[in-house]
Amino acid sequence: MFAALIGMLVLDQHLSAPSWLAITMIVAANAISVGTASNRSTKKTDLLQ
């Protein structure tokens, strides 16, 4: 998303609405993945004890 914003501001490039939607979905998937990763690692350490 950062690269798309820099391209828009510095290079005067513009993305279509579907492109922004795709970027937003990828960022959201990454955020969910990171948010649930801490829960998974905590459960693994609980099982080892």
N, CA, C, O and CB atoms as a CASP TS submission, in Angstrom:
PFRMAT TS
TARGET T0000
AUTHOR 0000-0000-0000
METHOD Language model
MODEL 1
PARENT N/A
ATOM      1  N   MET     1       0.829  -1.174   0.000  1.00  0.00           N
ATOM      2  CA  MET     1       0.000   0.000   0.000  1.00  0.00           C
ATOM      3  C   MET     1       0.881   1.248   0.000  1.00  0.00           C
ATOM      4  O   MET     1       0.569   2.244  -0.653  1.00  0.00           O
ATOM      5  CB  MET     1      -0.947  -0.008   1.205  1.00  0.00           C
ATOM      6  N   PHE     2       1.988   1.176   0.745  1.00  0.00           N
ATOM      7  CA  PHE     2       2.910   2.312   0.799  1.00  0.00           C
ATOM      8  C   PHE     2       3.467   2.626  -0.591  1.00  0.00           C
ATOM      9  O   PHE     2       3.566   3.790  -0.978  1.00  0.00           O
ATOM     10  CB  PHE     2       4.063   2.023   1.781  1.00  0.00           C
ATOM     11  N   ALA     3       3.823   1.592  -1.327  1.00  0.00           N
ATOM     12  CA  ALA     3       4.368   1.792  -2.675  1.00  0.00           C
ATOM     13  C   ALA     3       3.321   2.413  -3.602  1.00  0.00           C
ATOM     14  O   ALA     3       3.657   3.245  -4.445  1.00  0.00           O
ATOM     15  CB  ALA     3       4.863   0.454  -3.259  1.00  0.00           C
ATOM     16  N   ALA     4       2.068   2.016  -3.452  1.00  0.00           N
ATOM     17  CA  ALA     4       1.006   2.593  -4.277  1.00  0.00           C
ATOM     18  C   ALA     4       0.814   4.067  -3.956  1.00  0.00           C
ATOM     19  O   ALA     4       0.607   4.877  -4.861  1.00  0.00           O
ATOM     20  CB  ALA     4      -0.310   1.832  -4.072  1.00  0.00           C
ATOM     21  N   LEU     5       0.881   4.423  -2.682  1.00  0.00           N
ATOM     22  CA  LEU     5       0.740   5.834  -2.302  1.00  0.00           C
ATOM     23  C   LEU     5       1.909   6.674  -2.806  1.00  0.00           C
ATOM     24  O   LEU     5       1.716   7.796  -3.275  1.00  0.00           O
ATOM     25  CB  LEU     5       0.627   5.963  -0.783  1.00  0.00           C
ATOM     26  N   ILE     6       3.124   6.130  -2.707  1.00  0.00           N
ATOM     27  CA  ILE     6       4.296   6.855  -3.212  1.00  0.00           C
ATOM     28  C   ILE     6       4.190   7.032  -4.721  1.00  0.00           C
ATOM     29  O   ILE     6       4.481   8.109  -5.242  1.00  0.00           O
ATOM     30  CB  ILE     6       5.605   6.110  -2.848  1.00  0.00           C
ATOM     31  N   GLY     7       3.779   5.990  -5.422  1.00  0.00           N
ATOM     32  CA  GLY     7       3.594   6.091  -6.875  1.00  0.00           C
ATOM     33  C   GLY     7       2.574   7.146  -7.233  1.00  0.00           C
ATOM     34  O   GLY     7       2.736   7.861  -8.222  1.00  0.00           O
ATOM     35  N   MET     8       1.530   7.250  -6.444  1.00  0.00           N
ATOM     36  CA  MET     8       0.493   8.243  -6.712  1.00  0.00           C
ATOM     37  C   MET     8       1.010   9.660  -6.455  1.00  0.00           C
ATOM     38  O   MET     8       0.747  10.574  -7.236  1.00  0.00           O
ATOM     39  CB  MET     8      -0.744   7.966  -5.848  1.00  0.00           C
ATOM     40  N   LEU     9       1.742   9.833  -5.362  1.00  0.00           N
ATOM     41  CA  LEU     9       2.208  11.174  -4.999  1.00  0.00           C
ATOM     42  C   LEU     9       3.428  11.619  -5.804  1.00  0.00           C
ATOM     43  O   LEU     9       3.474  12.754  -6.279  1.00  0.00           O
ATOM     44  CB  LEU     9       2.537  11.219  -3.526  1.00  0.00           C
ATOM     45  N   VAL    10       4.403  10.746  -5.959  1.00  0.00           N
ATOM     46  CA  VAL    10       5.666  11.133  -6.585  1.00  0.00           C
ATOM     47  C   VAL    10       5.606  11.013  -8.106  1.00  0.00           C
ATOM     48  O   VAL    10       6.065  11.903  -8.822  1.00  0.00           O
ATOM     49  CB  VAL    10       6.802  10.277  -6.044  1.00  0.00           C
ATOM     50  N   LEU    11       5.040   9.909  -8.596  1.00  0.00           N
ATOM     51  CA  LEU    11       5.056   9.640 -10.038  1.00  0.00           C
ATOM     52  C   LEU    11       3.757  10.012 -10.744  1.00  0.00           C
ATOM     53  O   LEU    11       3.640   9.855 -11.959  1.00  0.00           O
ATOM     54  CB  LEU    11       5.344   8.187 -10.275  1.00  0.00           C
ATOM     55  N   ASP    12       2.786  10.502  -9.987  1.00  0.00           N
ATOM     56  CA  ASP    12       1.480  10.889 -10.525  1.00  0.00           C
ATOM     57  C   ASP    12       0.789   9.714 -11.224  1.00  0.00           C
ATOM     58  O   ASP    12       0.143   9.887 -12.258  1.00  0.00           O
ATOM     59  CB  ASP    12       1.639  12.060 -11.503  1.00  0.00           C
ATOM     60  N   GLN    13       0.934   8.519 -10.645  1.00  0.00           N
ATOM     61  CA  GLN    13       0.246   7.343 -11.158  1.00  0.00           C
ATOM     62  C   GLN    13      -1.039   7.145 -10.369  1.00  0.00           C
ATOM     63  O   GLN    13      -1.100   7.460  -9.180  1.00  0.00           O
ATOM     64  CB  GLN    13       1.150   6.081 -11.075  1.00  0.00           C
ATOM     65  N   HIS    14      -2.054   6.629 -11.024  1.00  0.00           N
ATOM     66  CA  HIS    14      -3.334   6.416 -10.354  1.00  0.00           C
ATOM     67  C   HIS    14      -3.796   4.980 -10.575  1.00  0.00           C
ATOM     68  O   HIS    14      -3.700   4.448 -11.680  1.00  0.00           O
ATOM     69  CB  HIS    14      -4.399   7.416 -10.869  1.00  0.00           C
ATOM     70  N   LEU    15      -4.297   4.364  -9.511  1.00  0.00           N
ATOM     71  CA  LEU    15      -4.808   3.005  -9.583  1.00  0.00           C
ATOM     72  C   LEU    15      -6.324   3.026  -9.687  1.00  0.00           C
ATOM     73  O   LEU    15      -6.986   3.949  -9.211  1.00  0.00           O
ATOM     74  CB  LEU    15      -4.361   2.188  -8.361  1.00  0.00           C
ATOM     75  N   SER    16      -6.853   1.997 -10.315  1.00  0.00           N
ATOM     76  CA  SER    16      -8.306   1.877 -10.432  1.00  0.00           C
ATOM     77  C   SER    16      -8.892   1.390  -9.110  1.00  0.00           C
ATOM     78  O   SER    16      -8.166   0.932  -8.228  1.00  0.00           O
ATOM     79  CB  SER    16      -8.688   0.913 -11.584  1.00  0.00           C
ATOM     80  N   ALA    17     -10.190   1.492  -8.986  1.00  0.00           N
ATOM     81  CA  ALA    17     -10.869   1.051  -7.763  1.00  0.00           C
ATOM     82  C   ALA    17     -10.629  -0.440  -7.483  1.00  0.00           C
ATOM     83  O   ALA    17     -10.380  -0.796  -6.332  1.00  0.00           O
ATOM     84  CB  ALA    17     -12.374   1.325  -7.872  1.00  0.00           C
ATOM     85  N   PRO    18     -10.693  -1.322  -8.486  1.00  0.00           N
ATOM     86  CA  PRO    18     -10.415  -2.736  -8.189  1.00  0.00           C
ATOM     87  C   PRO    18      -8.976  -2.972  -7.685  1.00  0.00           C
ATOM     88  O   PRO    18      -8.741  -3.865  -6.870  1.00  0.00           O
ATOM     89  CB  PRO    18     -10.660  -3.577  -9.439  1.00  0.00           C
ATOM     90  N   SER    19      -8.037  -2.180  -8.167  1.00  0.00           N
ATOM     91  CA  SER    19      -6.656  -2.312  -7.695  1.00  0.00           C
ATOM     92  C   SER    19      -6.542  -1.905  -6.232  1.00  0.00           C
ATOM     93  O   SER    19      -5.870  -2.581  -5.454  1.00  0.00           O
ATOM     94  CB  SER    19      -5.709  -1.459  -8.555  1.00  0.00           C
ATOM     95  N   TRP    20      -7.190  -0.810  -5.849  1.00  0.00           N
ATOM     96  CA  TRP    20      -7.183  -0.385  -4.447  1.00  0.00           C
ATOM     97  C   TRP    20      -7.880  -1.415  -3.570  1.00  0.00           C
ATOM     98  O   TRP    20      -7.444  -1.674  -2.448  1.00  0.00           O
ATOM     99  CB  TRP    20      -7.862   0.986  -4.294  1.00  0.00           C
ATOM    100  N   LEU    21      -8.960  -2.004  -4.076  1.00  0.00           N
ATOM    101  CA  LEU    21      -9.665  -3.033  -3.320  1.00  0.00           C
ATOM    102  C   LEU    21      -8.764  -4.244  -3.098  1.00  0.00           C
ATOM    103  O   LEU    21      -8.731  -4.801  -2.001  1.00  0.00           O
ATOM    104  CB  LEU    21     -10.954  -3.452  -4.050  1.00  0.00           C
ATOM    105  N   ALA    22      -8.037  -4.649  -4.128  1.00  0.00           N
ATOM    106  CA  ALA    22      -7.122  -5.784  -3.998  1.00  0.00           C
ATOM    107  C   ALA    22      -6.025  -5.491  -2.978  1.00  0.00           C
ATOM    108  O   ALA    22      -5.694  -6.351  -2.162  1.00  0.00           O
ATOM    109  CB  ALA    22      -6.497  -6.127  -5.357  1.00  0.00           C
ATOM    110  N   ILE    23      -5.468  -4.301  -3.017  1.00  0.00           N
ATOM    111  CA  ILE    23      -4.430  -3.923  -2.061  1.00  0.00           C
ATOM    112  C   ILE    23      -4.995  -3.932  -0.644  1.00  0.00           C
ATOM    113  O   ILE    23      -4.345  -4.416   0.283  1.00  0.00           O
ATOM    114  CB  ILE    23      -3.852  -2.531  -2.403  1.00  0.00           C
ATOM    115  N   THR    24      -6.187  -3.406  -0.478  1.00  0.00           N
ATOM    116  CA  THR    24      -6.832  -3.373   0.841  1.00  0.00           C
ATOM    117  C   THR    24      -7.081  -4.777   1.365  1.00  0.00           C
ATOM    118  O   THR    24      -6.890  -5.034   2.554  1.00  0.00           O
ATOM    119  CB  THR    24      -8.153  -2.600   0.773  1.00  0.00           C
ATOM    120  N   MET    25      -7.502  -5.685   0.503  1.00  0.00           N
ATOM    121  CA  MET    25      -7.751  -7.061   0.925  1.00  0.00           C
ATOM    122  C   MET    25      -6.458  -7.754   1.342  1.00  0.00           C
ATOM    123  O   MET    25      -6.450  -8.519   2.306  1.00  0.00           O
ATOM    124  CB  MET    25      -8.428  -7.846  -0.198  1.00  0.00           C
ATOM    125  N   ILE    26      -5.376  -7.496   0.633  1.00  0.00           N
ATOM    126  CA  ILE    26      -4.086  -8.096   0.995  1.00  0.00           C
ATOM    127  C   ILE    26      -3.600  -7.561   2.336  1.00  0.00           C
ATOM    128  O   ILE    26      -3.126  -8.325   3.178  1.00  0.00           O
ATOM    129  CB  ILE    26      -3.034  -7.820  -0.096  1.00  0.00           C
ATOM    130  N   VAL    27      -3.717  -6.252   2.537  1.00  0.00           N
ATOM    131  CA  VAL    27      -3.308  -5.656   3.814  1.00  0.00           C
ATOM    132  C   VAL    27      -4.153  -6.210   4.954  1.00  0.00           C
ATOM    133  O   VAL    27      -3.624  -6.509   6.025  1.00  0.00           O
ATOM    134  CB  VAL    27      -3.428  -4.117   3.762  1.00  0.00           C
ATOM    135  N   ALA    28      -5.450  -6.351   4.739  1.00  0.00           N
ATOM    136  CA  ALA    28      -6.323  -6.899   5.779  1.00  0.00           C
ATOM    137  C   ALA    28      -5.966  -8.351   6.091  1.00  0.00           C
ATOM    138  O   ALA    28      -5.936  -8.743   7.258  1.00  0.00           O
ATOM    139  CB  ALA    28      -7.793  -6.802   5.348  1.00  0.00           C
ATOM    140  N   ALA    29      -5.696  -9.145   5.067  1.00  0.00           N
ATOM    141  CA  ALA    29      -5.317 -10.547   5.289  1.00  0.00           C
ATOM    142  C   ALA    29      -4.019 -10.635   6.076  1.00  0.00           C
ATOM    143  O   ALA    29      -3.884 -11.482   6.959  1.00  0.00           O
ATOM    144  CB  ALA    29      -5.172 -11.291   3.948  1.00  0.00           C
ATOM    145  N   ASN    30      -3.066  -9.767   5.763  1.00  0.00           N
ATOM    146  CA  ASN    30      -1.805  -9.759   6.507  1.00  0.00           C
ATOM    147  C   ASN    30      -2.033  -9.358   7.966  1.00  0.00           C
ATOM    148  O   ASN    30      -1.440  -9.946   8.871  1.00  0.00           O
ATOM    149  CB  ASN    30      -0.797  -8.800   5.845  1.00  0.00           C
ATOM    150  N   ALA    31      -2.881  -8.370   8.193  1.00  0.00           N
ATOM    151  CA  ALA    31      -3.159  -7.924   9.562  1.00  0.00           C
ATOM    152  C   ALA    31      -3.827  -9.034  10.368  1.00  0.00           C
ATOM    153  O   ALA    31      -3.494  -9.240  11.535  1.00  0.00           O
ATOM    154  CB  ALA    31      -4.052  -6.669   9.551  1.00  0.00           C
ATOM    155  N   ILE    32      -4.763  -9.746   9.754  1.00  0.00           N
ATOM    156  CA  ILE    32      -5.430 -10.855  10.440  1.00  0.00           C
ATOM    157  C   ILE    32      -4.433 -11.964  10.733  1.00  0.00           C
ATOM    158  O   ILE    32      -4.451 -12.556  11.812  1.00  0.00           O
ATOM    159  CB  ILE    32      -6.603 -11.397   9.595  1.00  0.00           C
ATOM    160  N   SER    33      -3.569 -12.241   9.778  1.00  0.00           N
ATOM    161  CA  SER    33      -2.566 -13.293   9.962  1.00  0.00           C
ATOM    162  C   SER    33      -1.618 -12.966  11.112  1.00  0.00           C
ATOM    163  O   SER    33      -1.309 -13.833  11.930  1.00  0.00           O
ATOM    164  CB  SER    33      -1.769 -13.496   8.673  1.00  0.00           C
ATOM    165  N   VAL    34      -1.163 -11.737  11.174  1.00  0.00           N
ATOM    166  CA  VAL    34      -0.264 -11.321  12.254  1.00  0.00           C
ATOM    167  C   VAL    34      -1.004 -11.339  13.588  1.00  0.00           C
ATOM    168  O   VAL    34      -0.442 -11.749  14.603  1.00  0.00           O
ATOM    169  CB  VAL    34       0.313  -9.910  11.975  1.00  0.00           C
ATOM    170  N   GLY    35      -2.237 -10.905  13.593  1.00  0.00           N
ATOM    171  CA  GLY    35      -3.015 -10.870  14.829  1.00  0.00           C
ATOM    172  C   GLY    35      -3.291 -12.246  15.392  1.00  0.00           C
ATOM    173  O   GLY    35      -3.303 -12.424  16.610  1.00  0.00           O
ATOM    174  N   THR    36      -3.512 -13.215  14.536  1.00  0.00           N
ATOM    175  CA  THR    36      -3.793 -14.568  15.020  1.00  0.00           C
ATOM    176  C   THR    36      -2.521 -15.374  15.252  1.00  0.00           C
ATOM    177  O   THR    36      -2.569 -16.403  15.926  1.00  0.00           O
ATOM    178  CB  THR    36      -4.686 -15.298  14.034  1.00  0.00           C
ATOM    179  N   ALA    37      -1.403 -14.944  14.722  1.00  0.00           N
ATOM    180  CA  ALA    37      -0.144 -15.679  14.903  1.00  0.00           C
ATOM    181  C   ALA    37       0.282 -15.680  16.363  1.00  0.00           C
ATOM    182  O   ALA    37       0.800 -16.684  16.852  1.00  0.00           O
ATOM    183  CB  ALA    37       0.965 -15.069  14.035  1.00  0.00           C
ATOM    184  N   SER    38       0.073 -14.588  17.056  1.00  0.00           N
ATOM    185  CA  SER    38       0.457 -14.547  18.469  1.00  0.00           C
ATOM    186  C   SER    38      -0.399 -15.513  19.288  1.00  0.00           C
ATOM    187  O   SER    38       0.093 -16.110  20.245  1.00  0.00           O
ATOM    188  CB  SER    38       0.322 -13.113  19.024  1.00  0.00           C
ATOM    189  N   ASN    39      -1.656 -15.672  18.927  1.00  0.00           N
ATOM    190  CA  ASN    39      -2.518 -16.630  19.629  1.00  0.00           C
ATOM    191  C   ASN    39      -2.054 -18.064  19.389  1.00  0.00           C
ATOM    192  O   ASN    39      -2.077 -18.883  20.308  1.00  0.00           O
ATOM    193  CB  ASN    39      -3.980 -16.469  19.178  1.00  0.00           C
ATOM    194  N   ARG    40      -1.638 -18.371  18.174  1.00  0.00           N
ATOM    195  CA  ARG    40      -1.175 -19.719  17.863  1.00  0.00           C
ATOM    196  C   ARG    40       0.117 -20.032  18.595  1.00  0.00           C
ATOM    197  O   ARG    40       0.275 -21.139  19.111  1.00  0.00           O
ATOM    198  CB  ARG    40      -0.979 -19.885  16.361  1.00  0.00           C
ATOM    199  N   SER    41       1.049 -19.080  18.653  1.00  0.00           N
ATOM    200  CA  SER    41       2.312 -19.358  19.312  1.00  0.00           C
ATOM    201  C   SER    41       2.112 -19.522  20.816  1.00  0.00           C
ATOM    202  O   SER    41       2.825 -20.309  21.438  1.00  0.00           O
ATOM    203  CB  SER    41       3.319 -18.244  19.026  1.00  0.00           C
ATOM    204  N   THR    42       1.180 -18.815  21.409  1.00  0.00           N
ATOM    205  CA  THR    42       0.892 -18.953  22.836  1.00  0.00           C
ATOM    206  C   THR    42       0.312 -20.328  23.126  1.00  0.00           C
ATOM    207  O   THR    42       0.663 -20.952  24.128  1.00  0.00           O
ATOM    208  CB  THR    42      -0.078 -17.855  23.306  1.00  0.00           C
ATOM    209  N   LYS    43      -0.564 -20.800  22.266  1.00  0.00           N
ATOM    210  CA  LYS    43      -1.172 -22.115  22.466  1.00  0.00           C
ATOM    211  C   LYS    43      -0.130 -23.215  22.337  1.00  0.00           C
ATOM    212  O   LYS    43      -0.191 -24.201  23.073  1.00  0.00           O
ATOM    213  CB  LYS    43      -2.308 -22.343  21.460  1.00  0.00           C
ATOM    214  N   LYS    44       0.819 -23.076  21.427  1.00  0.00           N
ATOM    215  CA  LYS    44       1.859 -24.082  21.264  1.00  0.00           C
ATOM    216  C   LYS    44       2.721 -24.181  22.518  1.00  0.00           C
ATOM    217  O   LYS    44       3.056 -25.287  22.945  1.00  0.00           O
ATOM    218  CB  LYS    44       2.729 -23.758  20.048  1.00  0.00           C
ATOM    219  N   THR    45       3.083 -23.061  23.110  1.00  0.00           N
ATOM    220  CA  THR    45       3.914 -23.101  24.305  1.00  0.00           C
ATOM    221  C   THR    45       3.131 -23.656  25.489  1.00  0.00           C
ATOM    222  O   THR    45       3.712 -24.294  26.368  1.00  0.00           O
ATOM    223  CB  THR    45       4.450 -21.703  24.630  1.00  0.00           C
ATOM    224  N   ASP    46       1.823 -23.423  25.526  1.00  0.00           N
ATOM    225  CA  ASP    46       1.001 -23.986  26.593  1.00  0.00           C
ATOM    226  C   ASP    46       0.950 -25.508  26.499  1.00  0.00           C
ATOM    227  O   ASP    46       0.922 -26.193  27.521  1.00  0.00           O
ATOM    228  CB  ASP    46      -0.416 -23.406  26.538  1.00  0.00           C
ATOM    229  N   LEU    47       0.938 -26.036  25.288  1.00  0.00           N
ATOM    230  CA  LEU    47       0.888 -27.473  25.111  1.00  0.00           C
ATOM    231  C   LEU    47       2.199 -28.150  25.522  1.00  0.00           C
ATOM    232  O   LEU    47       2.204 -29.301  25.957  1.00  0.00           O
ATOM    233  CB  LEU    47       0.565 -27.800  23.672  1.00  0.00           C
ATOM    234  N   LEU    48       3.288 -27.433  25.381  1.00  0.00           N
ATOM    235  CA  LEU    48       4.589 -28.007  25.712  1.00  0.00           C
ATOM    236  C   LEU    48       4.830 -28.082  27.206  1.00  0.00           C
ATOM    237  O   LEU    48       5.697 -28.844  27.634  1.00  0.00           O
ATOM    238  CB  LEU    48       5.681 -27.207  25.070  1.00  0.00           C
ATOM    239  N   GLN    49       4.123 -27.347  28.000  1.00  0.00           N
ATOM    240  CA  GLN    49       4.359 -27.321  29.438  1.00  0.00           C
ATOM    241  C   GLN    49       3.597 -28.380  30.175  1.00  0.00           C
ATOM    242  O   GLN    49       3.699 -28.477  31.398  1.00  0.00           O
ATOM    243  CB  GLN    49       4.006 -25.994  29.992  1.00  0.00           C
TER
END
